[in-house]
């Protein structure tokens, strides 16, 4: 059977302080903001996909009858997302993060030759920038 899933379209992380999250993802990581809905969410373009940052206190509320009927969802605690970055850009991203006062928690050189760096967003989510080859993707 041929797989019907073509890839990941959205990745969701959660942050209670959307102002802080918006500033981090837009100014520090350089993502393009798509939209912001008050204190509920802020969405960013990330390559061919979308990064969704939700306020967990808002997404557990059921939608109003006149809104899009997206079921309540969310999680608590820190999540993880990995951004695809070319090998030639990992050092530049590490320099950008360091210049913004963001600590690099770890740099991993994977057995297959790829590498990644780990750091945290203001909400404590674990973020990673990695070469796609860590998963055998070119």
C-alpha positions as CSV (number, residue, x, y, z in Angstrom):
1,X,0.0,0.0,0.0
2,X,1.4,3.4,-1.0
3,X,1.6,5.9,1.9
4,X,-1.0,8.7,1.6
5,X,0.8,11.0,4.1
6,X,3.0,13.3,2.2
7,X,4.9,15.0,5.1
8,X,4.3,17.3,8.1
9,X,2.4,20.4,7.3
10,X,2.2,21.9,10.8
11,X,4.2,21.7,14.0
12,X,2.6,23.0,17.2
13,X,4.3,24.2,20.4
14,X,2.8,25.9,23.4
15,X,3.7,29.1,25.2
16,X,1.7,31.0,27.8
17,X,3.4,34.3,26.9
18,X,2.7,34.9,23.2
19,X,4.3,38.3,23.2
20,X,7.6,36.8,24.3
21,X,7.2,33.8,21.8
22,X,6.3,36.1,18.9
23,X,9.4,38.3,19.5
24,X,11.7,35.2,19.8
25,X,10.5,33.4,16.7
26,X,10.3,36.5,14.6
27,X,13.3,38.5,15.7
28,X,15.7,35.8,16.9
29,X,14.9,32.9,14.6
30,X,13.8,35.1,11.7
31,X,10.6,33.4,10.9
32,X,7.9,35.2,8.9
33,X,4.7,35.7,11.0
34,X,1.5,34.6,9.2
35,X,-1.0,35.7,11.7
36,X,-1.7,36.3,15.4
37,X,-5.1,35.9,17.1
38,X,-5.1,37.9,20.4
39,X,-3.8,35.8,23.2
40,X,-4.7,32.4,21.6
41,X,-2.0,31.8,19.0
42,X,0.7,33.1,16.7
43,X,1.6,31.3,13.4
44,X,4.8,31.4,11.4
45,X,5.9,30.3,8.0
46,X,8.8,27.8,8.2
47,X,10.1,26.6,4.9
48,X,7.3,24.6,3.2
49,X,5.4,24.2,6.5
50,X,3.9,26.2,9.4
51,X,5.0,26.6,13.0
52,X,2.0,27.1,15.3
53,X,2.5,28.6,18.8
54,X,-0.6,28.2,20.9
55,X,-1.4,29.5,24.4
56,X,-2.4,26.3,26.2
57,X,-4.8,28.1,28.4
58,X,-6.8,29.2,25.4
59,X,-6.7,26.2,23.1
60,X,-8.5,24.0,25.7
61,X,-11.6,26.2,25.4
62,X,-14.3,25.0,22.9
63,X,-14.8,27.2,19.9
64,X,-17.7,29.6,19.8
65,X,-20.6,28.5,17.5
66,X,-19.7,31.1,14.9
67,X,-15.9,30.2,14.8
68,X,-14.1,27.5,12.9
69,X,-14.9,24.2,14.6
70,X,-11.4,23.2,15.6
71,X,-11.6,20.9,18.5
72,X,-10.1,21.9,21.8
73,X,-6.5,20.7,22.1
74,X,-3.2,21.3,23.8
75,X,-0.6,20.0,26.1
76,X,1.2,21.1,29.2
77,X,4.9,21.1,29.7
78,X,7.8,21.6,27.3
79,X,7.7,20.3,23.8
80,X,10.3,19.7,21.1
81,X,10.7,20.8,17.4
82,X,13.6,20.5,15.0
83,X,14.3,22.9,12.3
84,X,15.9,21.7,9.1
85,X,19.1,23.7,8.5
86,X,21.9,23.1,6.0
87,X,25.3,22.2,7.3
88,X,26.7,25.5,6.1
89,X,24.1,27.5,8.1
90,X,24.3,25.7,11.5
91,X,27.2,27.8,12.6
92,X,25.5,31.0,11.5
93,X,22.4,30.1,13.4
94,X,24.5,29.3,16.5
95,X,26.1,32.7,16.2
96,X,22.7,34.4,15.8
97,X,21.4,32.6,18.9
98,X,24.5,33.4,21.0
99,X,24.3,37.1,19.9
100,X,20.7,37.2,21.1
101,X,21.7,35.7,24.5
102,X,20.3,32.3,23.8
103,X,22.4,29.5,25.2
104,X,23.3,26.5,23.0
105,X,22.6,23.5,25.3
106,X,24.3,20.9,23.2
107,X,25.9,20.3,19.8
108,X,25.6,16.7,18.6
109,X,27.6,15.1,15.8
110,X,25.4,12.1,14.8
111,X,27.0,8.8,13.8
112,X,26.0,9.2,10.1
113,X,27.8,12.6,9.8
114,X,25.0,15.1,10.4
115,X,25.0,17.5,13.3
116,X,22.5,19.5,15.3
117,X,22.4,22.2,18.0
118,X,19.9,22.3,20.8
119,X,18.6,25.4,22.6
120,X,15.4,26.6,24.3
121,X,12.7,29.2,23.5
122,X,11.4,31.6,26.2
123,X,8.7,29.1,27.1
124,X,11.3,26.3,27.7
125,X,10.5,24.3,24.6
126,X,13.5,22.3,23.4
127,X,14.4,23.4,19.9
128,X,16.9,21.9,17.5
129,X,18.5,23.0,14.3
130,X,19.8,19.9,12.3
131,X,21.0,18.8,9.0
132,X,18.4,16.6,7.3
133,X,21.0,13.8,6.8
134,X,20.6,12.9,10.5
135,X,17.5,11.1,9.3
136,X,19.0,9.9,6.0
137,X,17.3,12.7,4.0
138,X,19.2,14.7,1.5
